[in-house]
């Protein structure tokens, strides 16, 4: 076979797979449900030539990720990311590297509190800035995508760089553009093709090249900030995440096997941005769309805000325990939108038996979070948006073990606490200050995601923020 004909063959194969990838929702979410009825909660699907074990339903997912958390703590293959982080960072690292970096990141985010200011303080400050930015729309129709992306990104900037940016800052705008573009590309069918045939497609043009270029830009920006930190570092007074990491690097400078290296710092900070910006901003954007479609829910939340918080102070996390309906609303947004339907892929770290099946070491594992978040026994009418899913008969907030938008087990999202705080504070602050006005009749608002290959992305829409 000639080189040209071989290339044409790969192109044809890639095109066919791309067509199939546009049906990814069917092949993973819908087929997962259909296959589980025939083959049970554990079965194998082939993506290209590679077998992947699919786990469906609460009991099986919990057993895999909680009971066998160590055995399935490996990170499954995601070639486009592997080319950018080379096994470093929090999300796609493995083994000792993953454990040490994750432990350090959790400790820094949860316990250290970032110096004299708590993370809650930083989110409240950003919420106030968000309100001021929304006021500038003067109640005119606007697409909230950019503004709702800036807020969580600035929170990460504050934690990592000890600095937030003005929403008009040029560097900030470019950074946001790179994140938004990458998230769109990673949700495209082409990325599904790339992840199946990376060895072939590396030699072909395509949007994967843009992803790599964008990641390179973000890393260069982070490196510039790291160098600034090195020049002004005070080991007795760490200012932010980068300072803490640099201090740890200094402490382990004589350890040849230390996981705290410059490359690891770069990848970890990039992971914090990627995981902490788009996921939260997409959830906020989807949440406002649902609140537009269900004005009766919005009205109940605003009544609770008026009663518990009023208009003379900013919402705080202590308010949540006194606001069961608002808490239920935030949980229901996350349950309903099912942001990452098939979780980030896991992998077996050893040969093991799982539910009488032999799983070889290195086998990728897809855990269907859809099958948990949309379980019709735990959540009656799961396809309906209803905060009542998280309320008992007395209107009190009701916890559910099935609430797994951040996954569960050893590799559950490091930023869960941060994201929960952001969602509650941003949404309550917006509804405290604005009425939401739809440009169309609420019953005509479409909430079906426009992208669902990796994450669920809401359709584009406009609304008016009317000051209260």
C-alpha positions in Angstrom: 0.0 0.0 0.0 1.4 3.4 -0.9 1.8 6.2 1.6 -0.9 8.3 0.0 -3.4 5.4 -0.1 -2.6 4.6 3.5 -3.2 8.2 4.5 -6.5 8.2 2.6 -7.5 5.0 4.4 -6.9 6.6 7.8 -8.8 9.7 6.8 -11.7 7.6 5.7 -11.6 5.6 8.9 -11.3 8.8 11.0 -14.3 10.3 9.1 -16.4 7.2 9.8 -15.5 7.3 13.4 -16.2 11.0 13.6 -19.7 10.4 12.3 -20.1 7.7 15.0 -18.7 10.1 17.6 -21.5 12.6 16.9 -23.7 9.9 18.4 -21.5 9.6 21.5 -24.4 10.3 23.8 -26.2 7.3 22.3 -23.1 5.0 22.5 -22.3 5.9 26.1 -25.4 7.2 28.0 -28.3 5.6 26.1 -26.5 2.4 25.1 -25.1 2.1 28.6 -28.7 2.0 29.9 -29.8 -0.4 27.1 -26.9 -2.7 27.5 -27.2 -2.8 31.3 -30.7 -4.2 30.9 -29.4 -7.0 28.8 -25.9 -7.7 30.2 -26.1 -6.3 33.7 -24.3 -3.4 35.4 -20.8 -4.4 34.1 -20.0 -4.9 30.4 -17.4 -4.1 27.8 -17.5 -1.7 24.9 -14.9 -1.3 22.2 -13.8 2.2 21.2 -11.7 1.5 18.1 -9.7 -1.6 19.0 -9.5 -0.9 22.7 -11.8 -2.6 25.2 -13.3 -0.4 27.9 -15.3 -1.7 30.9 -18.5 0.2 31.5 -20.1 0.3 35.0 -23.7 1.3 35.3 -25.9 2.0 38.3 -25.4 3.3 41.8 -24.4 0.0 43.5 -21.8 -1.0 40.8 -20.4 2.5 40.5 -20.1 2.8 44.3 -18.4 -0.6 44.5 -15.9 0.3 41.8 -15.0 3.8 43.0 -15.4 3.5 46.8 -15.0 -0.2 47.8 -12.3 -0.8 45.1 -11.1 2.8 45.1 -7.4 1.9 45.2 -7.7 -0.8 42.6 -9.5 1.6 40.2 -7.6 4.7 41.1 -5.6 4.8 37.9 -6.4 7.5 35.3 -7.7 6.2 32.0 -6.3 7.1 28.7 -6.9 10.6 27.4 -4.3 11.1 24.7 -4.8 14.8 24.0 -4.2 15.7 27.6 -1.3 13.2 27.9 0.5 15.2 25.2 0.2 18.4 27.2 0.9 17.4 30.8 3.2 14.3 30.2 1.7 12.5 33.2 2.0 15.5 35.6 -0.6 17.5 37.5 -3.6 16.3 39.5 -6.2 15.1 37.0 -4.3 12.8 34.7 -1.3 11.7 36.8 -0.9 8.2 38.3 0.8 6.4 41.1 2.9 8.1 43.7 3.0 11.3 41.7 -0.8 11.6 41.7 -1.1 10.7 45.4 1.4 13.3 46.6 0.3 16.1 44.4 -3.4 15.5 45.2 -2.6 15.3 49.0 -0.7 18.6 48.8 -3.4 20.3 46.7 -6.2 19.3 49.1 -4.2 20.4 52.1 -3.4 23.7 50.5 -7.0 24.4 49.3 -8.8 23.2 52.4 -6.6 23.9 55.4 -4.2 26.6 54.6 -6.9 29.1 53.6 -4.5 31.1 51.5 -3.0 33.4 54.0 -5.1 36.0 55.8 -8.1 35.7 53.5 -10.3 32.6 53.3 -11.5 31.2 50.1 -15.0 32.2 51.0 -13.8 35.8 51.3 -12.4 35.6 47.8 -15.6 34.2 46.3 -17.7 36.9 48.0 -15.5 39.6 46.6 -15.8 38.1 43.1 -19.5 37.8 43.5 -19.7 41.5 44.3 -17.6 42.2 41.2 -19.8 40.0 39.1 -22.9 41.9 40.3 -21.3 45.2 39.3 -20.4 43.8 35.9 -24.0 42.6 35.4 -25.4 46.0 36.4 -23.4 47.5 33.5 -25.8 45.6 31.1 -28.5 48.0 32.2 -31.2 45.3 31.9 -30.4 44.9 28.2 -30.4 41.4 26.6 -27.0 39.8 27.0 -25.3 36.4 26.5 -24.0 35.5 30.0 -21.3 33.1 28.8 -18.3 35.4 29.1 -19.2 37.1 32.4 -20.0 33.8 34.1 -16.7 32.4 32.9 -14.8 35.3 34.3 -16.0 34.9 37.9 -14.8 31.4 38.6 -11.6 32.0 36.6 -10.9 35.0 38.8 -11.4 32.9 41.9 -8.7 30.5 40.7 -6.5 33.4 39.8 -6.9 34.7 43.4 -6.0 31.4 44.9 -3.1 30.6 42.5 -1.7 34.1 41.8 -3.1 36.1 44.8 -4.6 38.4 42.2 -7.9 38.9 40.5 -8.2 40.6 37.1 -10.4 43.3 35.8 -12.9 41.8 33.3 -11.5 44.1 30.6 -7.8 43.1 31.3 -6.1 42.0 28.0 -4.2 39.1 29.5 -7.3 37.9 31.3 -9.4 38.1 28.1 -6.8 36.0 26.2 -6.6 33.5 29.0 -10.4 33.1 29.0 -10.5 32.8 25.2 -8.0 29.9 25.4 -10.0 28.1 28.1 -13.3 28.6 26.2 -11.9 27.4 22.9 -10.3 24.3 24.4 -13.5 23.3 26.2 -15.5 23.5 23.0 -12.9 21.5 21.0 -12.6 18.9 23.8 -16.4 18.4 23.5 -16.3 18.0 19.7 -16.6 14.7 17.8 -13.1 15.3 16.4 -11.6 14.8 19.9 -13.3 11.4 20.1 -11.6 10.5 16.9 -8.3 11.7 18.1 -8.5 9.8 21.4 -9.1 6.6 19.5 -6.5 7.1 16.7 -3.8 9.5 18.2 -0.9 7.9 16.5 -2.4 8.4 13.1 -4.1 11.8 13.6 -1.0 13.4 15.1 0.2 13.6 11.4 -3.1 15.2 10.2 -4.4 18.7 10.5 -7.3 19.3 12.8 -8.5 21.1 15.9 -6.3 19.0 18.2 -3.4 21.2 17.0 -5.3 24.2 18.3 -5.8 22.5 21.7 -2.1 21.9 22.1 -1.3 25.4 21.0 -3.7 26.9 23.6 -2.4 24.7 26.4 1.2 25.9 25.5 0.0 29.5 25.8 -1.5 28.9 29.3 1.7 27.1 30.4 3.9 29.9 29.2 1.6 32.4 31.1 1.8 30.3 34.3 5.6 30.0 33.9 5.9 33.8 33.7 3.9 34.1 37.0 6.0 31.4 38.7 9.2 33.3 37.8 7.7 36.5 39.4 6.9 34.5 42.5 10.4 33.0 42.7 11.9 36.5 42.8 9.7 37.7 45.6 9.2 34.5 47.6 9.1 34.7 51.4 9.2 31.1 52.8 7.7 32.4 56.1 4.8 34.2 54.5 3.3 32.2 51.6 0.8 34.3 49.6 -0.9 31.7 47.4 -0.8 28.2 45.9 2.3 28.9 43.8 4.3 30.1 46.9 3.2 27.0 48.8 4.4 24.7 46.0 7.7 26.6 45.6 8.4 26.2 49.3 7.7 22.5 49.1 10.1 22.3 46.2 12.8 24.0 48.2 12.1 21.6 51.2 12.6 18.6 48.8 15.4 19.9 46.7 17.8 17.1 47.9 15.3 14.4 47.2 16.1 13.0 43.7 12.7 11.3 43.6 10.6 14.3 44.6 7.4 14.8 42.8 7.5 18.6 43.4 9.3 19.9 40.3 8.8 22.9 38.1 7.1 20.7 35.4 4.8 19.3 38.0 3.9 22.8 39.3 3.1 24.0 35.8 0.8 21.0 35.1 -0.9 21.3 38.5 -1.7 25.0 38.2 -3.0 24.4 34.6 -5.2 21.6 35.9 -6.6 23.9 38.6 -7.5 26.4 35.9 -9.0 23.9 33.5 -11.0 22.0 36.2 -11.9 25.1 38.2 -13.0 27.5 35.5 -15.1 25.8 32.7 -16.9 23.3 34.9 -18.2 25.9 37.3 -19.0 28.5 34.7 -20.9 25.9 32.6 -22.9 24.9 35.6 -23.7 28.5 36.4 -24.7 29.2 32.8 -26.9 26.1 32.7 -28.3 26.9 36.1 -29.5 30.4 35.0 -31.1 28.8 31.9 -33.1 26.4 34.1 -34.1 29.3 36.4 -35.4 31.2 33.4 -37.4 28.2 32.3 -38.8 27.6 35.7 -39.7 31.0 37.1 -41.7 29.5 40.0 -38.4 27.9 41.3 -36.7 31.3 41.0 -39.5 33.0 42.9 -39.2 30.5 45.8 -35.5 31.0 46.0 -35.8 34.8 46.0 -38.4 34.6 48.7 -36.0 32.5 50.8 -33.2 35.0 50.1 -35.3 37.9 51.2 -36.3 36.1 54.4 -32.9 34.8 55.5 -30.4 37.3 54.0 -32.3 40.4 53.0 -30.8 43.2 50.9 -28.3 44.7 53.3 -25.5 42.1 53.3 -23.8 39.6 51.1 -24.7 35.9 51.2 -22.3 33.7 53.2 -21.9 30.0 53.5 -23.5 30.0 57.0 -26.8 31.0 55.3 -27.0 27.7 53.4 -28.1 25.7 56.5 -31.1 28.1 56.8 -32.0 28.0 53.1 -33.1 24.4 52.4 -34.9 25.3 49.1 -32.0 27.3 47.7 -29.6 24.5 48.7 -31.9 22.0 47.0 -32.1 24.2 43.9 -28.3 24.2 43.6 -28.1 20.4 44.1 -30.8 19.9 41.5 -29.1 22.0 38.9 -26.0 19.8 39.2 -28.0 16.6 39.3 -30.2 17.6 36.3 -27.5 18.9 34.0 -25.3 15.8 34.7 -22.2 17.8 33.6 -19.7 15.0 33.1 -22.1 12.1 32.2 -19.5 9.4 32.0 -17.0 10.7 34.5 -13.3 11.2 33.7 -12.0 7.7 32.7 -10.4 5.5 35.4 -8.1 2.6 35.0 -7.3 -0.6 36.9 -4.0 -0.3 38.8 -3.6 -4.1 39.0 -5.2 -7.4 37.9 -8.4 -7.9 39.8 -11.8 -9.5 39.9 -14.8 -7.2 39.9 -18.3 -8.8 40.1 -16.9 -12.1 38.9 -15.2 -10.5 35.9 -11.4 -10.5 35.5 -10.2 -7.0 34.8 -6.6 -6.8 33.6 -4.2 -4.1 34.9 -4.4 -1.0 32.7 -8.0 -1.5 31.5 -10.0 1.7 31.1 -13.1 2.0 33.2 -16.1 4.3 32.4 -18.4 4.9 35.3 -21.8 6.1 34.2 -22.7 9.1 36.5 -25.9 9.5 34.5 -27.1 6.1 35.8 -26.6 7.4 39.3 -27.8 11.1 39.0 -30.8 10.1 36.9 -31.8 6.9 38.9 -35.6 6.8 38.8 -35.9 5.1 42.2 -33.9 7.7 44.1 -35.1 10.6 42.0 -38.7 10.1 40.7 -39.1 11.6 37.2 -35.3 12.2 36.9 -35.7 13.9 33.5 -37.7 16.7 35.2 -36.0 19.7 36.9 -37.4 19.7 40.5 -35.6 20.9 43.6 -38.1 18.6 45.5 -35.7 15.8 44.7 -33.6 17.1 47.6 -36.4 18.1 50.0 -38.3 15.9 52.5 -42.0 16.1 53.3 -41.4 18.9 55.7 -39.4 21.0 53.3 -36.1 20.3 54.9 -33.0 19.6 52.8 -32.5 15.9 52.2 -29.1 14.5 51.4 -28.7 11.7 48.9 -25.8 9.2 48.5 -26.7 9.3 44.8 -25.5 12.9 44.4 -22.2 12.3 42.6 -21.6 15.2 40.2 -18.0 15.4 41.5 -17.6 11.6 41.3 -16.8 9.6 44.4 -13.9 7.7 45.9 -10.2 8.4 45.8 -10.2 10.3 42.6 -13.2 12.5 43.2 -12.8 16.1 42.3 -10.2 17.9 44.3 -12.1 21.2 44.0 -15.5 19.9 45.2 -15.5 22.2 48.2 -14.5 25.2 46.2 -17.1 24.5 43.5 -19.9 24.0 45.9 -19.1 27.3 47.6 -18.9 29.1 44.3 -22.2 27.8 43.0 -24.1 28.7 46.2 -22.6 32.2 46.6 -22.7 33.2 43.0 -26.3 32.0 42.3 -27.7 33.5 45.6 -25.9 36.8 45.0 -27.2 37.1 41.5 -30.8 36.3 42.6 -30.4 38.7 45.5 -29.7 41.6 43.2 -31.5 40.7 39.9 -34.7 39.4 38.5 -34.1 37.2 35.5 -36.0 38.1 32.4 -36.2 35.7 29.4 -36.5 36.9 25.9 -38.9 34.1 25.0 -41.8 32.4 26.7 -40.3 30.1 29.4 -42.1 27.1 28.0 -40.2 27.6 24.8 -36.8 27.6 26.4 -34.8 24.6 25.2 -32.5 22.9 27.8 -31.1 20.0 25.9 -27.3 20.2 25.8 -25.7 21.2 22.4 -22.6 19.3 23.2 -22.3 16.0 25.1 -19.2 14.1 24.0 -17.3 14.8 27.2 -19.4 17.3 29.1 -22.9 18.7 28.7 -22.9 22.2 27.4 -26.1 24.3 27.5 -27.5 25.9 24.3 -26.6 29.6 23.8 -29.2 32.0 25.1 -29.7 35.6 26.1 -31.4 37.1 29.1 -31.9 40.4 30.9 -30.6 41.1 34.4 -33.2 43.5 35.9 -31.8 45.2 39.1 -34.0 44.7 42.2 
